[in-house]
Amino acid sequence: MTTTQSTTCPYCGVGCGVEATLDGRQMTVRGEAAHPANLGRLCSKGTALGKTFGLEGRLLSPRRRTPQGFVDTTWDAALSEVAGRFRDIIAEHGPDAVAFYVSGQLLTEDYYAVNKLAKGYIGTANIDTNSRLCMSSAVAAHKLAFGADLVPGVYDDLTEADLLIFSGHNAAWTHPVLYRRIEGRQDQFRVCIDPRRTDTAKAANLHLMIRPQTDVRLWNGLCAHLIARDALDHDFVDQHTQGFSRLMAALAADDQSLEAVAADCDVSPADLKTFYEAFLHTEKVVSLFSMGSNQSAQGVQKGLSLINAHLLSGKIGKPGAAPFSVTGQPNAMGGREVGGLANMLAAHMDFDEASKALVQGYWGSPTIAPRPGLKAVDMFEAVRTGRIKAIWIMATNPMVSMPDANRIHEALSRCDLVVVSDVMARTDTMDMAHIQLPAAAWGEKDGTVTNSERVISRQRTLTRLPGEVRPDWAIIAEVARRMNPDWAPAFDWAGPHEVFAEHAGLTAFENNGQRFLDLGGLAGMTRASYDALMPVRWPFPAEGLPATRLFSDGRFNTPNGRARLVPPVVRGPANRPTPEYPFSFNSGRVRDHWHTMTRTALAPELNRHITEPTLDIHPKDARRLGIREGRLAVVTTVQGEAIYKARVTDDVRVGTLHAPMHWTRQFAPYGRSNPLINPAVDPLSGQPEFKHTPAQVRAFGEVWHGFLMVPRDFDGTLPEFQSDTVWRRTAYAHADGYEMAGTGTPDSADFDATATLEDPATGIRRQVRVENGRLTRVLFIAPIHKKLPPRDWLLECFGETQLSAPQLAALLIGRMPGVSDRGRIICACNSVGENAILASIEAGATTVEEIGEATRAGTACGACKGELKQCLQRQSTQKERGKAHV
């Protein structure tokens, strides 16, 4: 039976609507044209959702650790053990001896349930979320400036704006659906502020490739420029802000001349003036800021300095004018609404006495957490030192995503009780659990998420729960009931609709307009109205219509209704480079993967654009250190070490390094970035400094390289490699491909090959195994100076049920005569390789659209359009050089 259902994408904070058509577990998806977030568009990750919906690699029953490994157990035994162990630890050591670490991947209902359990019934605020790692600096800046965590803009402002600023935000890769919205505005001026030359920067009218950690200096300089040029909105500043004189005095303490600011930021005075004058003379300005701004030990100050420029000029609360924090996760906003952060109570309330009494009164709970809890970095340090003796981790992978990740391993290794509820059976964090609880995945669970523009959308159940999996809210509620039977009525929800109705009711409880977060118009929903809920933006009070943009009336969520102009503090990096660690190491996302790859790695097309962890290093640094393109490089920091494939490029500044953060022990144990990251945090928000760690780098010096191919397997065990072999795994459609390299003797094949070809003169070894006509193993090893064959054809042979005689004959060669290699996949949506794109250019394509007509590249989500333009530019440059040479 085929069914079609409207739901919401589970990836980034854009919150795209999806129409999913299901036949069994086979799914096809398309963007929902009526959804206000995406208007029918999807990015490569959303387009590939159907490829990640199978049961491959899933945890389908509860398991517990034994000396012999993990064994299945019953829900009754698992829940009783979790409840009993938590209860005993609290009785002996107090409520702060337990903690919860949750995720922006949870639905709002899940978030609400665990927050209620922790803060209202256990009595601890030791519940924090991985949103701490991406959005908490923006939250703190919003609260300081606006009085509450309020995002004023809406997506329509992006196309309304005449000046669009990307501050630490590679939107072309991280939020491509939003980026596609602006394509029709050819007259829009775009500025990108980023130490890296990203796809967003390359497409901008102006790229300010600032020195790392000079954002506050740049924005403070803009504020001083507005004041010096008398370009303020005096009426707005006088009537709707406070703190102007204090801000002006703070700015006056530094030399704010164009030349001084440009020198500190290491950009040209002419470019800086262009930016400042564009901001000054443009009424409709949207400044998008995201991870590059937030993930800093001065992230709050960066947010404040940007917001100040908008407040001084009155460019806020109007169509096409806003400071706009774009969230990273699908429900980072929803988690913030229900108090998912350790320093917040539910419904945007804090730990003042009045708010604590209000929340406790609404819940009718026996207690309320008396003070803010430990934020993520401090929480895991408390686990490591034994202050926290039990931790429950939900829908996140801190063994990969946290800074100084080796310390997280140490913490969880020491913890008395680690409970992990998640979807996949094999994650770095799941391996550390004492009890593993199988949670419902996207398409199996039912609830709501809130996106970056405050729009609440439904994620809907598409199929029955497989195996023994359960929704997170239901797991939490059952543990609460088992911890104390007296708590049962507070957690006796019949379904997620009742959880949501309770959450909505709390936002309206004794509100009277004091808190902008008000969902009173959604309180008391029935199951039917919840099921039919269409996307709706808050505030949505009981009497009134849903909001559009905030602050259009000049009123803010402060006691006197005025926005606060807070003087940002200009500080140097938390950890400056030293002679021993002279580089600045920066980590970030790649285009087609999501966080720690537990979901996106299941989709073969998402693994083909960037197949392994790479290190961007400037050509001057590479030459000096003997690091070559495509060879391995070792990055070392005080915290750890990692090995990457070098990408020599001027997309990074001299003295800086950049690597992706996604790879795990399952896919590249030597290429994990977060063990390198220093755990410095913003003193106000607690958000870690992912963008700047002092580092050193050197050539690895591999002497051989090779690849191993085996049938695709997300459920079994990984092959064993020699301890000195560096390997990286990529999941393809029919096989897992392992790229290998080393400095010693190459790995020997540990399988019975049916065909072997060794050339002692060249040192090249080729081995394959064919069983019943099917390819089951391939191993190629060569000295580093010898080329290996392309991988595509061999990988596709694993999908053949019966290899032909010509195919069998070609296996040891590694390529089939007449079959061309696709090259690196540029367009993930349509699986178009670089070679086809270059061929279309050679055949006469001169625009991105013409490439699309010839190859289909760039005709789906469009995230690859930047690279298509770069292909055109490279080919044009090569032709010009050829003409000059002739």
N, C-alpha and C positions, 0 to 999 in steps of 0.2 A: 504494500500500500504506500503510495506517495503522498506526502503532506508538505505544505509550505507554511512557514511561520515567520512572523516578524520578530526580530530580536536585536541585540546590540553587540557590536564587536567587542571582544575581551582584551584588546591590546591597549593602545595609547589613550590619552585623555581627550582626544577629539570626540570619541563617543559615537562612532558611525552606526547608522541603522543598517541592518542586514536582513535580507530575505533569504532564508535557508530552506531548501527543498530537500527532503529526506526520503530515502528508500532503504529501509533497514538502517545500517550504519553508513550507507553511502550518501554523501552530501554534496550538493552543489550550492554555491552562494552567489549572490549579486547584491550590489548596493541598493538600499531602499530609497527610491526617488523622493518619497514624501518626507523623509527624516530631515529635520532642519540642520543637523550637523554636517551631513555629507552630500545631501541632494543626489544620491545615487552613486557617488564615487566610492571606491575602496582602494586602499593601498595594496602593495604586493602581499603583505601579511594577511590582511583581511580577505583578499582574493583566494589565498591558499587555505582558508579555514577548513574547507572540506577535506583536505589532505591530512589534517591533524585530528580528525574526529573519530578515527578508529580506536581500537582497544590495545594497539601495540604499545607495550611498555607500561601499561596501566597497573596501579595497585588496586586490586578488586576485593580484597578481604583484609580484616585487621591482622596485624602480625606483631609478634613480640620477640625481643632479642633473647637468645639462649647462648650458652657457651659454644654450641655447634652452629650458630647462625640464626637467622630469622625463621620463625615457624608461624604458620597460620594459627589464629585463635578465634574465639567467638566475640561478637560485639558485647555480649553480657560480661565476659571475663575482662575484655579490654577496658570497657567503660568503668567497671567496678574498680579495676586497678588504678586507673587515672584518678577517679574521684577519691578513692581511699588514700592513695599516696599524697595527693594534694591536701586532703583533710588532715592527715597525720603531720605533714610538714608544717602546715599553718598552726596546728595545735602546739607543736613543740617550739617553733621558731618565729611565729607571728606571720601576719599576712604578707609582709614585704619579702618573705623568703621564697615567694613564688612569682612568676612573671609570665607574660604572654607577648609573643612577638608575631604580629599579624601583617596584613598585606593589602595594598591597593588592588590586588586581584580578587579580594573578597567582595561580595555584594554588600550593600548597605545593611541589609537585614542580618547578615553574619556579623558584621562589624558591631552593630547595635547589641546583639546578643552577648558577645564576649565582653564588650565594654560594660554592660550592665552587670554581668557576673563579677568581673574584676573589681569595679569601683563601687558598686552598690551592695554587693553581697559578701564577697571575700574581704573587701575593704582596702584594696591596694590599687594605686595608680601605676603600678609596674606593668603597663600595657602600652607598647609602642609599635610602630608600624614601619615597614620599609619605605613609606612615604617620607619618613624622616630623612631618608637618603636623597630625596629628590625635590621636595616641595616645602620643607619646614622653614627655610629662610624666607621664602615668599610669604608664608603664613605669618611669621613674626613681623615682617615689614608691613603687611596689611594691617595687622593689629595695632602696631605703633602709629601708623599714619591715619588709618580709617576708623580705628576703634574696634574692629572685628575682622575676621578673615574673609574679606569680601573682594571678589574679582569684578571690577566695574564694567568690563567690555563684553561684547558679544561678537560672534563670528562675522556678522554683517559689517562690523566696523572695519574689517580687513579690506574689504572692497570699497568702502566709503572713504578710507583714508587717502590723502594725497601724498603723505610721507609715511613709509612703513619702515620701522627700525627693528632689526633682529639683533638682540643683545645676548651673546652667548647662546645662540639658538640656530642650529642647522636644520631649519624647518623642512628643507627639500628632502632630507632623509628621515628625520624623526617624526614629522607631522605632515607627510606629503599631501594628504587630502586637504588640509588647510592651505598648503602652499599652492595647490592647483586653483584655489578660489581666486587668486590674484592675477592669474594669467591674462585675463581679459583687460586688465588695467595697464595698457602700454604707456600711459602718461604718468603712472605712479612712480615717484622717486623712492628708491630702496637703498637703505644703508645697512651694512652688516658689520657689527663690532665683534671681532673674534680673533684670537691669536693664530687660528688656523685658517687656511684658505679652503673652506668647505665648498660644496656645490652651491649652497646658499650665497656664500661670499662671491663666488665666481659669477653668479648671475646678477649680483647687486650693481647698482649704479656707482656705489662708493663702498669700498671695503677698508675699514680701519683695522689693520692687522696689529693691534696694540700689544705692548709688552704684557705678559701674563700678570694679572692681579693689579692692573691699573684702571679698572672700570670706574671705581669711585672717583678717582682723580679726573677722569674724562667727564663724568656726569656732573661733578661739582663744578668743573670748569664751565660746563654749559649753563648751570644755574647762575654762576657769576657773570657769564656773558649776557644772559637775559637781564640781570639786574643792571649791569653797566650800560646796556643799550636801552634801558627803560622799556623793555619789551614785555613787561609783566601785565597780567590782567588785574589791574589794581582793584576793581570792584570785587572780583572773585576773591582775591587775597584778603581784602579788608573784611568782607562779609562772611566768608566761608572757611577761612583758615586761621590757625594760631601758630605763634612761634617764629614769625618772619624776622623780627629783629635779632633773635638768637641765631637763626640760620645765617643771616647776613654777616653777623659778627664772626661766626665760625669760618665762613668763606673768605672773609677779609684777612684772616690770619695767614693765608698762603698766597703766593704769587699766582694769580689766576690769568696772567697774560697768555695769549695764544702760544707764544714761543715757549713759555715755561711748561704749560700743560702738554704741548706737543713733544717736548723733550722728555718729560717724565713718561709719557705713554709710548714714545718712540714711533710717532707717526709724523708726517710732514705737516707744518703749520698750514699749508694751503688746503690739504685735505680736511684738517680739523676745522678750519674756517668754513669750508663748504658745508660740513655737517652742522655746525652751529647756526649758520645763516639759514640753512634749509629749515631747521627746527623753528627758528625765530619767525620766518616769513610764511610758514605754512600753518593754517588754522587746524586742519584735520590731520592729526599725527597719532599713530598707534605705535607703541613701543612694546614689542613682544620680548619677554625674557623667560628663560627656561634654565636647563641644567648648567649651562656654562656660566651662568650668573649665580645660581643658587648653591652649587656644589663647591663651596669655598668657605674658608675660615672667616671671611668677611662678607658672606653672602647676604646677610641682613642689611649691611651698609650699602651694598650694591643696589639692592631693591629700593632702599630709602632714597638714594641719590637719584635714581631714575624717576621715582614717584614725585620727588620734589620738583623736578623740571616740569612735570605735567601740572602740578598744583600751582606753581608760580605763574605759569602761562595760561591757566584755566582750561587746559586741554584735557578735560576729563568729564565724564557724564554726558557727552554730546555724541551725536552720530559721527563715527570716524575719528574719535579722539579718546584715547584711553591708555594708561599703563596696563599691560595685559600679561599676566602670569599664565603660561600655558603648561598644564600639568602633564606629567609623564605617564601615569598609569590610568587605567580605565575608571577606577573608582577612588582615586586619591581624594577627590572633592567629597564624595559621599562619606568616606572614612573620617574626614575632618568634621563633617556635620554631626556625627554621632560621638565625637570625642575619642577617636582612635589614637590620637597622640597622647603621650604620657602627661603633658602639661595642660591638657584641656579636659573639661567635662563635656557631656553631651550637649547638643543644641547650641554650640558656640559659647558655652559658658566656661568660666574660669573657676579657680579654687578659692574665691572669696566666700565669706561665710554665708552671704545671702544666696549665692548660686548653689552652694552645697546643700543648703536647706531646701531650696526649690527642687533640685533634682531628687534628693532623697524623699521629699514629700510626694513627688509625682510617682516615684517607683514604690513608695511604701516599704523601702528597704531597711534592713536592720542596722545598717551602718552606711557610711560614705567615706571614700578615701579622703584622708585629712589634708593631703598635700600632693603636689605633682609627683609623679613617679620618675623612674630613671629613663632617660632617653637612650636610643639604641646602642651607641658606643659604650656608654656607662653601664647599660644593662648587661651587656655581654661581659664586660670587665667584672661586674658583680657576680656573674655566673662563674667566671674563671677563679675569682678569689674565694668563692664559697658563701658569699652573702645571700645569693639566690641559689636555692637548692633544687628547684624544679622549674622547668620552662616548657611552655607549650607553643610550638611554632606552627603557624597556619599559612599555607598557600604562598610560601616564599622560601628562598634558598640562601640564607645568610652565609653559609660556608663559601659561597662564591661572591655574593653581592656586597658584603660588608668590607670596610677597609681593614688592612692588616689581618687578612683572612686566616693566616696560620694561627693567629691568636684566638680566633673564633673556634678553630679546631681544638685548640688546647682547652678552651672554656667548656665546650660541649663534652669533651673527653672526661673532664673532671666532674661534671654535673651528676647529682644523684638520680635525677629523672629528666629525661628528654622525651617529650611527646611531639610527634610530627604528624599533622594531618595535611595530606596533599593528594595530588592526582597521580603522579608518576611513581613507579616503584624504585627507580634508580636515579636519585639525585645525590649530590655531595652531602646535603643536609639529612636526607632520609637515611643515609648510611650511618648517621650518628645517633639515630633514635633508639630508645629502649622500647617504645611502643609506637607502631605505625598505624595510622587511622586513614582508611580510604575515603577521600572526599569526592563529592560530585564535581565534574568538570563543566566547562562551558557547554551549553546545549543540553545539559542534564539538570542544571540547577535553575531556580526560579527566584527572581528578585529584581532589584533596581540598582542602577549606577547613576552617578552624577558626573557630567563632563566638565571641561574647562570653562564653559560659558554658563554654568549653573543649570543645565538642562538635565532633568531626571528622566531616564529612559528605562524601559523594561528589558531585562534579559529573561528569556522565556525558555521553559523546558521544551526540548524538541523530541526527546525520546525517553523511554523508561530508564530508570537507574540500572546500570549493568552490575552484575555480580552482587556484592554486598555494600556498595558505596552508599553514602548518605550525605545530605546537604550539611554544610558547616553549621548553620544555625541550629539544626536539629541535634547534631552531635554535642554542641555546647549546652543546649537546654537539657539534654539527658544527663550530662555530667553534673550540671547544677542540681538537678533533682536528686541525684545519687549522693552528692556531697552533703545535702541536708534536706530531709523530707519537708521541712517547714518552708523551704524555698520553692517548692514545686508549683504553687499557684502563680508565682511570678514568671515562671518559664514554661507555662502550660499553653503554648501557642498551637493552634490547630494548623497553621501554615504560615508562609512568609508574609501573606497579606495582613495577618494580625500583628506581626512584628513591625511591619512598615506603618501600620495605623497607629501603633503605640509610639513609634519614633516621631511621626508627624504630630501627634498630640502633644508630645513633650516640647516641640519647638514653639507651639502656640500657648503652652501652659503659662499663665500669669505673665504673658508677654506684653500686651498693651502697646505694641510698637517699639518697645525698648530694644529688642533684638531684631535685626533685619532678617535673620534666618527664621522664617515663619512659614510652615507648611500646613497651616490650619485649614486651608481649602482641600487638603488631601486627608485630613484626619477622619477616622471612623469609616474608612473605605470597606466595602463588602468585597467578598472574593470576586464577584462578577465585575465590579468596577475596577478592581485591581488588575484583573486579567485584561481588561479593555483599556487600561491606562495608556494614553498617548504621550509623547514627549512633552514635558511641561517645565518651564523655568521658574525657579524661586527667586524672590519671595512670592508666595501664593497664600495670602491670609484668608481666613474663613470668609470675610466679606471683601470682595475685590477680585481683580483679575491678576493672572500671573504677570510678573515684572518683565521688562526688557533690560535695558542697561541701568545700572545703579548710579546714584548721585546726580541724576538729571535735575533735581530740585536744589542741589547745593547742600543737601543735608547728609551728614555722615553719622556713623554709629558711635560717636563719642558722647560723653555727658552733656556737652554744650552744643553738639551738632556740628562742630567745626573739625575739619581735617587738621592734622598736626604736621607742621613742617619740622622734621627732626634732623638736626645737623648730623650728617654721617661722619664717622670717624675714619680717617685715612690711615690705614696701617699697612705695613709691609707684609709679605707672605709669612705665613705661620712658620715655615721652615725654609730658610733661604738656601740656595745652592752653596756648596763649600768646595774647596779645592779637591776634596776626596769624592764628592758627589756634585759635579759641576753642572749637570743638566737638570731641566725641569721636566718631569714626567707627568703626562696628562692622559686620562683614559676617557672613553666615550662609547657611543653606540655605532654599529654599522647599519646599513640601510634596511636589510631584510630580516634581521634577527631581533628577538625580543628577550630582554634580560638574560637569563641563564640558559636559553635554548631548550628548555624542557619541552616546550610545545613546538616552536618553529623548526627545530631540527628534524621533526617528523615529516616535514614537507620538503621533498627533494629539491624543488625549484628554489627554495629559500637558502639552500646551502651552496649555491653555485656562483653567486656574485663575489663573495669573499669566503674562500673555503677554509681558511685557517687564520690564526692570529698573526697580524702583521705589525711591524713597527715602522712608523713614519719618522725619518731622520733627514735632516737637511744635507744636500750634497757636500757642502763645505765640511761638515762634521764627519760625514761618511768617508770622504777622501782622507782626512787627517787620521782617522782611526782604522782605515783599511777595511771598511764594511762595504760590501758590494750588493748591488740590487739582486734580490732573490736568494741571497745567502742568509744564514742564520746569524742573529746578533743576541747577545746576552745583556739584559738590563738588570742592574743590581741597585737596591736601596737598602737603607738600614733595616727595613722590615723583611725583605725577601728578594727572590731572584726569579726571572722568567726568561724564556727563550722564544724569539719571534723570527719570522721571515722578514728581512729588511725591505722596505719600500723607500727608496731614495728619492726625495721629492722636496721641492721648495714650497709645498703646501703647508709646511711648518717653518717656524722661525729658527734661525741658528741658535743652538743651545737648548732646543726643546725637543721632546720626544712625544709621540702619541701612539697609543695602542688600544684596541677594542677590549671591552670588559666582559664579553659573553662566555668565553670558553671555560670549560669545567674539567674536572678530573675524568669525566666520561669521554670528553672529546679532545682535550689537549692538556694533559697534566703539567707539562712544562710551560705552557703558554697562558697561564692564569694571571690576570693583571692585578686583581685586588689584594693578593698577598704582598704586593709591592707598596700599596698605598699607605701613607702615614695616617694615623688615626686622629690628626688634629681636627677640631670641630669649631664651628662658629660659637662663640661664648653665649650668644642669646638663643639661637635656634637649635644648637646641637647637631647641625647638619655637617657631615664630614667633608673634608677637603680632598675631593677626587681629582681636582684639576691641577694640582701642583705638589709633587713630591720630589725632593732632591735625589738625583740618580746618577749612576755612571753606566757606560755602555761600552761593549767591546765586541769584536768579531768572535763568533763561536769557534770557527776553524774546523768545520766538519770536513772529513776526507772522503766520505761516501754518502750516497743518497739512494733512495729506492721507494717502492710502494708495494703494499700488500693489499689484496682485495679478497674479501670473504662475503658470503651471503649476508644480506642485511639482517641485523638481529638487535632489537631493542630490549629483548626479554632475557637473553642469555648472559654469558660472561664475555669479557673482552679477551682478545688474544694476549699471550704473555710475550713481553719483549725483554731484551737484555737491559740491565739497569742503566747502561750508558747510551741507550738508543732514545733519541728524541722523536716522538711520534705525535701525529695529529690525525684525528679521525673525522671523516665527513660521510654523512649518510646520503646515499644516492637512491634512485628508485628501486634497484634490485640488489645492491651490494653496499657494503661499508668499505670505503677506501681509506687506507692508512698511509699517509706520507711519512717517511722515515729518514733519519740522517744520524750520523755519529762520527766520532773521532777515532774509534778503535776498530776492531774487527767487525765487519758487517754481521747483522743477524743471519743466522742460518735458518733454512726452512725447516720447520718442525712438522711437516706433513709429507705424506707419501705422494710425490709428484708422479703423474703419468707421462710427463714430458719435461725434459731438462735440457737447457742449452747453456754451456759455460764456455767463455772465451778467456783462457788464461792470459793471453797477450794484452787484452784490454781490461780484464777484471770484471767484465759484465756477466751477470748470471741471470738466467730467466727460468722460472719453473711454473708449471701449471698443473692443475689436477682436473680431470674430467671424469664424472661418474654418471653412467647411464646416459651419456650424450649431453649432460649438463655441466657447465663450468662451475666449479666449487672453490677453487683457490687459484690465485695468481700472485707471484712474487717476482719483482724485478729489482736487481741491485746493480749499481754502477759506481765507479769512482766519481768524485764530485765534478770533474771536468768533462765527464761524458754525459750527453743528453739522454734522458729517458723518453720513451714514446708518449704521445698524448694519451689521456686516460679514457676519453669518451667511448671509443669503440669497444674496448675491453669491458668497461662497466655495463654497456648495453648487452654484451654477450651473456651476462648473468641472467638476463630476462628471457633468454631463449630456452624453450623446453627441449629442443633437439638441435644441436649445432650441426651445420652443414659441413661437408668435407672441406670446402674452401675456408670456412671459418676455423675449423680445427687446424688446418695447415698454417693459418696466419697468427695463431695465438702466441707463439713464441717470438714472432716479429713484433707483436704489439699493435699492429694496425692492419686494416684490410685495404689492399690496393683499390684505389678508386673511391674510397670513403673518406671524406674530408672531416677534419676536426672542427668543432664549433668554436673552440676557444673559450675564454672566460665568458660566462653568462652576464650580459649587461641588462637585459630586460627579463626580470624574474617572472612577471605575469605571463608572458608568452614564450618563455624559454628561448630567447634569441641571443645567440652568441656574438662575440666581438668580430669574428671572421665574417659572418654574414653581413654585419653592419658595414665593415670596411669594404666588402665587396659591393654593397649597394652604392657606396660613395664613389668607388672606382667606376661603377656603371653610370654615374651621372647624378646621383642624389646630392643636392646642395643645401637642403634644409632638413630640419628634424621631421617635418611633416612628410617629406618625400622619402626619408628613411623608413618612416612608419608605413607608408603605402607599399614599399618594397618588401619589408620584413615583418611588419606588425609591431616592431619595437616602439615603445612609448605611446601606444594607442590604448592602453588600459589605465593604470593608475598614474602614469606619467612621472614616477619618481626617477626614472632613468634618463629623462630628457636632458638633464645637465650633462651627463656623460656622453649622450649622443652629440650634443653641441661640441664637446671637447674632442670627440672623434673627428668631427668635421674640421675643427681648427687644426688638429695635428696633421691631417691629410693635406690641408691647404698649405700649412707651413712646409711640409716635406716637398710638395710640388714646387713651391717658390724657391726652396733651396736647390732643388734639382735644376730649375731653369737658370739660377744664378751660376751653378756649377758648369752647365753647358755653355 
